[in-house]
């Protein structure tokens, strides 16, 4: 692993999505899976421990959902960029998404290496 790779934390309560996202990251040049979490609570804990560059966060999870986890994570690890993910259409997203601190919303169906590269280029922190 080189220092230029983007370390990604994947957060979703559904294991199939975590596996699919991990596979996509293996194929995406410049990205590496830093860890996986299955809840908002676990995401916050792992983000503090791992300090990922990017977090792919499911919106709807039992317990602490993705919107609340994003807001908490951004308080504790402000350098982490969060992309919220869901199967819902943008029009159906909770209103809190816009104030959560997430940099972008990605439909799970559209999540692929080219889109991830494009979004990261647009939202990565500038040194």
N, C-alpha and C positions, 0 to 999 in steps of 0.2 A: 504494500500500500504506500502510495506517495502522499506527500503533504498537500498536494493539489486536489486530491479526491474529496468530493463532497460526502460527508458522513451523514447518513439518513436513518432516522428512527421511524419505523412504520407502526402505526397505532390503529388497531381495529379489533373488535370483539369477534369477528369472523375469521377463523384460521385460513380458509381458502383465499380470502383477499390478501392476508399477510403473505401467504406463499406466492401468490401471483405477483404482488409488489416486489418481493424479494427476487423473484425470477427476472422481472423487468429491470431491476437495478443491476443484476449481474450482466445484462445485455447492454446497459446504458454506459457509455464511456464517461469516465470521470466521477461516477457515483459508486458508493459502497454502503452496504447494509451495516449500520452501527449497532442496531438492536431492534427488538420487537416488543410491543406491549399490547395487552388485550383489554385494557381499561384506561380511562382517563387518569385515575389515581396512579396506576403503574406508569403511565406515560410521563407524568410529572416527576416521579421518583427517578426513572431512568434518564430523563433529560438532565436532571441535576447531576446525576452520576456520570453520564456519557458526554455531555455537552455537544450534542449533534449540531451540524450546520443546518440541516433541514429536517422537518418533521412532517410526515404525511399522516394527517389526523382524521379519522372517521368522525363524522358529526354525531351520529346517533349510536350511543352505547349505553348499556345498563350502568347505574351508578353515576359517577361524574361523566357527563357527556363531553364530546369533543369541543364544544364552544367554551364551556367552563374550564376544561383542561387547557385549552389554548390560552385563555386569559391568565390563568395561574402560571403556566409554563413561561409565558412572555414576561411575567414579573420576576421569576426566578432565574431564567436563562434568556435575557433579552437579545443575545446574539443569535439565537435560534430563529430561523425563518419557518413559519408554519403554513402549509397548504392544507386547507380543509377538504375532505373528500366525502362524497355521498353518491347515492344513486338517484337522489331527488333532483328535479329541475331547479334551476336558479330561482324561479318565481315561488317555489315552495319551501325555500330555505327559511329557517327561523330568523326573525329580525335581528337577533343578537349577533348573528354571524358578522355583520358589518362593523361591530364595535369590539369584536373579540381579540383583535390584534393579529389575525391571520393575514398573510400577504396575498393569498389567492384562494379561489375555490376551483376544485378539479372534479369533474364527474368521474366516477370510478370506471365507467365504460370508456372514457376517453384517455385514461391514464396510460401513457406509453412514453418510451424514451425520448422521442422528438419533442413532445409537449413538455415533458419534464425539463429538458434542456432549455427550451424556449422560456418557460416560466422562471427557471433558476437564473437565466441570464438577465431577465427583467427585474428580479427581486433580490438577488444576492446582495449581501452587505458590501459596501464599497469601503476599502481600507483607506 
